[in-house]
Amino acid sequence: EVTRFPSYAEEMRGGTANCTVIISDELIGCPVVTNPDILIAMNDASLTRFQPKLKQNGILIFDSSLINGEAFREDIEAFGVPATEMARKIGDTKSANMVLLGALIAKSGLVNKPSVFKALESSISESIKKHIAGNKKAITEGMKYIENKKS
């Protein structure tokens, strides 16, 4: 079971945008999460706002191209990925989120790469299908980054 609950209203006023995603083997009764197991932060404002809510022993994956990584809690695992820089090298800084998705896949094992690629192909509208190859490359590079850190 999967659900998502995006919040973009604050972004329109200059705040942080966020999206809660729940993946569960059971029926999901409510899309609201107060203390997530995993946090992906793409900027300092999001890190500041959401890191305090991350569960103890939770996983933080952050874009180290944009976040310096000096103020992390002691009771979480933090993994910096230079996602914006990696995306720039791939050819599109807008794919930094896909690099971080790849890092999440490699670190958590919640989903596998073939499933993510299949979902990507089936959920993207025809007008932006030209970005699929770049997104797949970004996901793969994010996975490789974390896998190389393990060795």
C-alpha positions in Angstrom: 0.0 0.0 0.0 1.3 3.5 -0.9 -0.1 6.9 -0.2 1.3 10.4 -0.6 0.2 13.7 0.9 1.9 16.8 -0.7 2.0 20.2 0.9 2.8 23.0 -1.6 0.9 26.0 -0.2 3.8 27.2 2.0 6.1 27.1 -1.0 3.9 29.6 -2.7 4.5 32.0 0.2 8.3 31.3 0.4 8.3 28.4 2.8 9.3 24.8 2.5 7.3 22.4 0.4 7.0 18.8 1.5 5.4 15.5 0.7 4.7 12.7 3.0 4.9 9.2 1.5 3.7 6.1 3.3 4.7 2.6 2.2 3.1 -0.2 4.1 2.2 -3.9 4.0 -1.1 -3.0 5.6 -4.0 -0.7 4.8 -3.1 2.9 5.4 -5.7 4.6 7.5 -4.3 8.2 7.5 -1.8 9.9 5.2 -0.5 12.2 8.0 2.8 11.2 9.6 4.0 13.2 12.7 7.3 11.3 13.2 8.7 9.8 10.0 11.2 6.9 9.9 13.0 8.5 6.9 13.5 12.1 5.9 14.9 13.3 2.6 16.0 17.0 2.9 16.9 19.0 -0.2 17.7 22.3 1.5 18.6 23.9 4.9 15.0 25.2 5.5 13.5 21.7 5.2 16.2 20.2 7.3 15.6 22.7 10.1 11.9 22.3 9.9 11.6 18.5 9.7 14.7 16.9 11.3 13.3 17.4 14.8 10.3 15.3 13.8 12.4 12.3 12.5 12.1 9.3 14.7 14.9 8.2 17.0 17.2 5.9 14.9 15.6 7.3 11.8 17.4 7.8 8.5 18.2 11.2 7.1 19.3 11.5 3.5 20.3 15.0 2.5 21.6 16.9 -0.5 25.2 17.7 0.6 25.6 20.0 -2.4 23.2 22.4 -0.6 23.3 21.4 3.1 26.6 21.6 5.1 25.7 18.8 7.5 27.0 20.3 10.7 23.8 20.2 12.8 22.5 16.7 12.8 21.0 14.9 15.8 23.1 12.3 17.5 20.3 9.7 17.5 19.8 9.4 13.7 21.7 8.0 10.8 22.6 10.9 8.4 23.8 10.3 4.8 24.9 13.2 2.6 24.6 12.8 -1.1 25.9 15.6 -3.4 22.6 15.2 -5.4 22.6 18.7 -7.1 26.2 18.3 -8.2 25.6 14.7 -9.4 22.4 15.9 -11.3 24.4 18.7 -12.9 26.9 16.3 -14.2 24.1 14.1 -15.6 22.8 17.2 -17.4 19.8 18.5 -15.4 19.9 19.8 -11.8 16.2 19.3 -11.6 16.9 15.5 -11.3 18.6 16.0 -7.9 15.4 14.6 -6.4 15.8 11.4 -8.5 19.4 11.1 -7.3 18.1 11.2 -3.7 15.4 8.7 -4.6 18.2 6.3 -5.7 20.0 6.9 -2.5 16.8 6.1 -0.6 16.4 2.8 -2.5 19.9 1.7 -1.9 19.9 2.6 1.8 16.4 1.4 2.8 15.6 -1.5 0.4 12.0 -0.4 0.6 11.5 -0.8 -3.1 13.7 -2.3 -5.9 15.0 -0.5 -8.9 13.0 -2.4 -11.5 9.7 -1.5 -9.6 10.7 2.1 -9.5 11.6 2.2 -13.2 8.3 0.5 -14.1 6.3 3.0 -11.9 8.2 5.9 -13.5 7.4 4.8 -17.0 3.7 4.2 -16.2 3.1 7.4 -14.3 4.7 10.0 -16.5 2.6 11.9 -19.0 3.5 11.7 -22.7 4.6 15.3 -22.7 7.5 14.6 -20.3 8.5 11.1 -21.2 11.6 12.5 -22.8 13.0 12.9 -19.2 12.6 9.2 -18.3 16.2 8.2 -19.4 17.7 11.1 -17.4 15.6 10.2 -14.4 16.7 6.6 -14.6 20.3 7.6 -14.8 19.9 9.9 -11.8 18.3 7.1 -9.7 21.0 4.7 -10.7 23.8 7.2 -9.8 22.2 7.9 -6.4 22.1 4.1 -5.7 25.7 3.7 -6.8 26.7 6.6 -4.5 25.3 4.9 -1.4 26.5 1.4 -2.5 30.1 2.8 -2.9 29.9 4.3 0.6 29.1 0.9 2.1 32.3 -0.6 0.7 
